[in-house]
Amino acid sequence: MPGYQPSLVVVNPGSDTLARGFNLYRENCLMCHGADLRGQLSAPAMPVRDLTKFKDYKFGGTDQAIYRTIVYGIPKTAMGHFQDSLKPQQVWDLINFMKSKRTD
């Protein structure tokens, strides 16, 4: 899995600005995961993860696992990588926004 080892040592610096995370989500994730993060825009042939249910995440719902998924993507799925387009603080803002919407 790309990025596995580096992601084990990343630490969420926290964020008190969920607005930045919301804006990043809107720009980068909404088209697949939908306005409510539940993936309702997915096609049956290419399912999209419900981002409100961390327990269902393919590689787990820890900060490190989510960071790895966003930065490196998930091979052989529609989840691409954002390592070239998002800075580390932006990834953390996005993660903290997602955590604010968690339902499980």
N, C-alpha and C positions, 0 to 999 in steps of 0.2 A: 504494500500500500504506500503510494508516494506520500512523503511528509510525515510518516508515522513517528520516527525518532525525534525530529525537531519539534513536533507538536507536543511531545511529552513534557517539555520544559517551559512552555509558554504559560504566562500567568495573566489572568484577567485583571487589568488595572482598575476596573470599575468604571462606571460612567453615570453621571447625573444628568446627562442630556439625552433623553430618549428620542427627542426630536431629530437629532442627527441620525440615529439608528432608523427611525421611521422613514426619513428621507432616503437613506441608502436602500432600505427595503423596497420602497416605492420605485426607485430607479433600477434596481438590479434583480429583484426577486418576485415582485408582484405579478409579472406576466405569466409566470408558471405556478406560483403558490397561491395566487389570489389575494384579494384585499383583506380577507380574514385569516390568512396564513394556512388555510385548510386544504389547499391544493385542488380546489374544485374545477380548475381549468385543465386538469389532466385528461389526456385521452386514454382510453382503455389499453391501448398498445404500449403506452409510455406513462405508467403511473407516476404521480408526483407526491412526495411526502407531505403529510399534514404536519406543519411545523409547530403546532400547538401541543403535540403529543411527543414529548422528549423520549418516553419509554419505547417508542417505535422507531427511533432513529437507527439507521443501519449500523453505525459505528458507536452508538451510545450518545447520551445527552450531557456528557461532561463538557465543561468549557473547552478543554483541549480537543475533544473529539469533534465538537462543532467547529472550532477554529480550523482544524485539519480539513474538514469537509468543505468549508467555504474556500479556503486558500488553495487546496489541491484538487477539489472536486471528487467525484466518485467514478472510477473507470467503468466503462461499459454501461453507463446510465446517462440520462439527460442532464445530470448535475455536473456542469462544467466547473472549471477552476477560475478563481478570481485573484490569483497571485500577482498578475500583471496590472490589475485595474484597481485594487483596493490596498490601501496602506494598513499596517497592523492596527492602528487606532480605529480606523473605519471598520475593520472586521470586528473589533471588540464592541464598538457602538452598535453594530448590527446584531451581534450575539446578545447584548444586553436588552435590546428592543425585543428580540425573539423571546428571551426569558420573561419579559414583562407580559407576554401573551400566553405563557405556558398554562395548560389546563390539567396536566396530570402531576 
